[in-house]
Amino acid sequence: MRVEIWSDIACPWCYIGKARFEKGLAEFAHRDQVEVVHRSFELDPSRAKGDTAPVIDMLARKYGRSREEAASMETDVAANARAEGLGYRVEGRDHGNTFDIHRLLHLAKARGRQDELLTLAYRANFAEERSVYDDEVLLALAVEAGLDAGEARSVLADPDAYADDVRADEREAAELGASAVPFFVLDRRYGISGGQPSEVFVQALEQAWKDRPATALTPVGGDAEACGPDGVCEVPRS
């Protein structure tokens, strides 16, 4: 069985959703027969490379809130992340264009190291003092994930490298009706939107495993927090 996950490094619910999915997968009896493929989705594709802004400031502008209110929103998201055992810095993070990260993730996919790089990139972005919008940081993460430094540097230096793969993922997301991430697709039969609880993923995996016939993508689970275009993320209300 194949599970495809559309996500973006800039999306906190993708970070949280990945952890929740992995907890659900660990409880699934046929987990060793599940192939997980990560696919690209940019939250802010119109932002130019190198144009970054503090996350708190970005949220304040998007939601029309004060900086203090935006920081409180991030604190709520951080509580959800920490409940899953994830590190999360409320202050000191940047927001920017993630196209280069996605291109590098496609290189990692080709070399069998995609999940390793994605995990490291999430940790760097949300939990550590490292900006994933810096090419040298991305190169260091690629090497940590087991990629060849020279090959990774060549990809970062060539804006066309794996660009078509990223765009293909994004077109496919649109065709499937995904307007926010994370978005999980199980065997092209069942779709799960948002950072659902781990038990929802267990139920969905079991349902998909039964291979029930379906003519279209069937939603599984209710509404859950997700990140939409332009980097806007739903947050839990205190």
C-alpha positions as CSV (number, residue, x, y, z in Angstrom):
1,M,0.0,0.0,0.0
2,R,1.3,3.5,-0.8
3,V,0.7,6.6,1.3
4,E,1.5,9.9,-0.4
5,I,1.9,13.0,1.8
6,W,1.7,16.5,0.4
7,S,3.4,18.9,2.7
8,D,5.6,22.0,3.1
9,I,8.5,22.6,5.5
10,A,7.0,25.9,6.4
11,C,3.8,24.3,7.7
12,P,3.7,23.5,11.4
13,W,0.7,21.2,11.0
14,C,2.7,19.2,8.4
15,Y,5.4,18.8,11.0
16,I,2.9,17.8,13.6
17,G,0.9,15.7,11.2
18,K,4.0,13.7,10.2
19,A,4.5,12.7,13.8
20,R,0.9,11.8,14.3
21,F,0.8,9.7,11.1
22,E,4.0,7.9,12.1
23,K,2.4,7.1,15.5
24,G,-0.6,5.7,13.7
25,L,1.5,3.8,11.2
26,A,3.4,2.2,14.1
27,E,0.1,0.7,15.3
28,F,-0.9,-0.6,11.9
29,A,-0.5,-4.4,11.6
30,H,0.7,-4.2,8.0
31,R,3.1,-1.2,8.5
32,D,6.0,-3.1,6.9
33,Q,4.0,-3.2,3.6
34,V,3.3,0.5,3.5
35,E,5.4,2.7,1.2
36,V,5.4,6.4,2.2
37,V,6.1,9.0,-0.4
38,H,6.5,12.7,0.4
39,R,5.3,15.2,-2.2
40,S,5.8,18.9,-2.7
41,F,3.4,21.7,-1.9
42,E,4.5,25.3,-1.5
43,L,2.6,27.5,0.8
44,D,4.1,30.8,-0.5
45,P,5.3,30.1,-4.0
46,S,5.2,33.8,-5.1
47,R,7.8,34.8,-2.5
48,A,11.2,35.4,-4.0
49,K,14.2,33.3,-3.0
50,G,16.0,35.1,-0.2
51,D,12.9,37.1,0.9
52,T,12.4,36.0,4.4
53,A,10.5,37.4,7.4
54,P,10.1,36.5,11.0
55,V,7.2,34.0,11.4
56,I,5.5,36.1,14.2
57,D,5.5,39.2,11.9
58,M,4.2,37.3,9.0
59,L,1.3,35.9,11.1
60,A,0.5,39.3,12.5
61,R,0.2,40.7,9.0
62,K,-1.9,37.8,7.7
63,Y,-4.3,37.7,10.5
64,G,-4.4,41.4,11.2
65,R,-3.3,40.8,14.8
66,S,-0.8,42.4,17.1
67,R,2.6,40.8,17.4
68,E,1.7,39.7,20.9
69,E,-1.5,38.0,19.6
70,A,0.5,36.3,16.8
71,A,3.0,35.0,19.4
72,S,0.1,33.6,21.4
73,M,-1.2,31.8,18.3
74,E,2.3,30.3,17.8
75,T,2.4,29.3,21.5
76,D,-0.8,27.3,21.0
77,V,0.7,25.5,18.0
78,A,3.9,24.8,20.0
79,A,1.8,23.1,22.7
80,N,0.4,20.7,20.1
81,A,3.9,20.0,18.8
82,R,5.3,19.4,22.2
83,A,2.4,17.0,23.0
84,E,3.7,14.8,20.2
85,G,7.3,15.0,21.6
86,L,8.5,17.5,19.1
87,G,10.7,20.5,19.7
88,Y,9.2,23.9,18.7
89,R,10.6,27.4,19.0
90,V,8.0,30.1,19.1
91,E,10.4,33.0,18.5
92,G,13.4,33.2,16.1
93,R,12.0,31.4,13.1
94,D,11.8,32.7,9.5
95,H,9.2,32.2,6.8
96,G,10.1,32.2,3.1
97,N,10.0,30.4,-0.2
98,T,10.6,26.6,0.1
99,F,11.1,25.8,-3.6
100,D,14.8,24.9,-3.1
101,I,14.0,22.7,-0.2
102,H,11.5,20.7,-2.2
103,R,14.0,20.4,-5.1
104,L,16.5,19.0,-2.7
105,L,13.9,16.6,-1.2
106,H,13.4,15.2,-4.8
107,L,17.1,14.5,-5.0
108,A,16.9,12.8,-1.6
109,K,13.9,10.7,-2.9
110,A,16.0,9.6,-5.9
111,R,18.8,8.5,-3.5
112,G,16.5,6.8,-1.0
113,R,17.0,9.4,1.7
114,Q,13.8,11.5,1.4
115,D,12.3,10.8,4.8
116,E,15.7,11.4,6.5
117,L,16.1,14.8,4.9
118,L,12.5,15.8,5.6
119,T,12.8,14.9,9.3
120,L,16.0,16.9,9.6
121,A,14.6,19.9,7.7
122,Y,11.5,20.0,10.0
123,R,13.7,19.8,13.1
124,A,16.0,22.5,11.8
125,N,13.1,24.8,10.9
126,F,10.9,24.3,14.0
127,A,13.2,23.2,16.8
128,E,16.7,24.4,16.1
129,E,18.6,27.7,15.6
130,R,19.1,26.9,11.8
131,S,17.3,28.6,8.9
132,V,16.2,26.3,6.1
133,Y,16.2,29.3,3.8
134,D,20.0,29.4,3.9
135,D,21.8,27.3,1.2
136,E,24.6,26.3,3.5
137,V,22.2,25.1,6.1
138,L,20.4,23.1,3.4
139,L,23.7,21.6,2.2
140,A,24.6,20.6,5.8
141,L,21.2,19.0,6.3
142,A,21.6,17.1,3.0
143,V,24.9,15.7,4.1
144,E,23.5,14.8,7.5
145,A,20.7,12.9,5.7
146,G,23.3,10.9,3.8
147,L,23.4,12.7,0.4
148,D,26.6,13.5,-1.4
149,A,27.7,17.1,-0.7
150,G,28.8,17.8,-4.3
151,E,25.6,16.5,-5.8
152,A,23.4,18.5,-3.3
153,R,25.4,21.7,-4.0
154,S,24.9,21.2,-7.7
155,V,21.2,20.9,-7.3
156,L,21.0,24.0,-5.2
157,A,23.1,25.9,-7.7
158,D,20.9,24.9,-10.7
159,P,17.3,26.4,-10.3
160,D,16.0,23.9,-13.0
161,A,17.2,20.8,-11.2
162,Y,14.2,18.8,-10.0
163,A,12.0,21.9,-10.7
164,D,9.7,19.9,-13.0
165,D,9.3,17.2,-10.2
166,V,8.2,19.9,-7.7
167,R,5.7,21.4,-10.2
168,A,4.3,18.0,-11.1
169,D,3.6,17.2,-7.4
170,E,1.8,20.6,-7.1
171,R,-0.3,20.0,-10.2
172,E,-1.2,16.6,-8.9
173,A,-2.3,18.1,-5.6
174,A,-4.6,20.5,-7.4
175,E,-6.1,17.7,-9.5
176,L,-6.8,15.8,-6.3
177,G,-8.5,18.8,-4.8
178,A,-5.8,19.6,-2.1
179,S,-5.9,23.3,-1.2
180,A,-4.1,23.0,2.1
181,V,-1.6,20.7,3.7
182,P,-0.8,18.3,5.1
183,F,-2.8,16.1,2.7
184,F,-2.5,12.3,2.9
185,V,-3.6,10.0,0.1
186,L,-3.9,6.3,0.7
187,D,-3.6,4.1,-2.4
188,R,-5.4,6.8,-4.4
189,R,-8.6,5.8,-2.7
190,Y,-8.8,7.7,0.6
191,G,-7.8,11.3,1.4
192,I,-7.0,12.7,4.8
193,S,-6.7,16.5,5.2
194,G,-4.9,18.2,8.1
195,G,-2.9,17.1,11.1
196,Q,-5.5,14.5,12.3
197,P,-5.1,12.5,15.6
198,S,-3.0,9.3,15.2
199,E,-6.1,7.1,15.7
200,V,-7.7,8.6,12.5
201,F,-4.6,7.5,10.6
202,V,-4.9,4.0,12.1
203,Q,-8.5,3.7,11.0
204,A,-7.8,5.1,7.6
205,L,-4.9,2.6,7.0
206,E,-7.1,-0.3,8.1
207,Q,-9.9,0.9,5.8
208,A,-7.5,1.3,2.8
209,W,-6.0,-2.0,3.4
210,K,-9.3,-3.7,2.9
211,D,-9.1,-2.4,-0.6
212,R,-12.7,-1.4,-0.9
213,P,-13.6,-0.3,-4.4
214,A,-13.9,3.4,-4.9
215,T,-14.4,5.5,-8.0
216,A,-13.1,8.8,-6.4
217,L,-11.0,9.9,-3.6
218,T,-13.0,9.4,-0.4
219,P,-12.4,11.8,2.5
220,V,-11.5,10.2,5.8
221,G,-11.8,11.9,9.2
222,G,-13.3,15.3,10.0
223,D,-11.8,18.8,9.8
224,A,-8.3,19.2,11.2
225,E,-5.8,22.0,11.4
226,A,-3.9,22.7,8.1
227,C,-1.8,25.3,6.3
228,G,-3.2,27.0,3.2
229,P,-1.7,29.1,0.4
230,D,0.4,32.2,1.3
231,G,1.6,30.5,4.5
232,V,-1.6,30.9,6.5
233,C,-2.2,28.2,9.0
234,E,-5.2,27.4,11.1
235,V,-4.5,27.5,14.8
236,P,-6.4,26.1,17.8
237,R,-8.3,28.6,19.8
238,S,-7.4,28.9,23.4
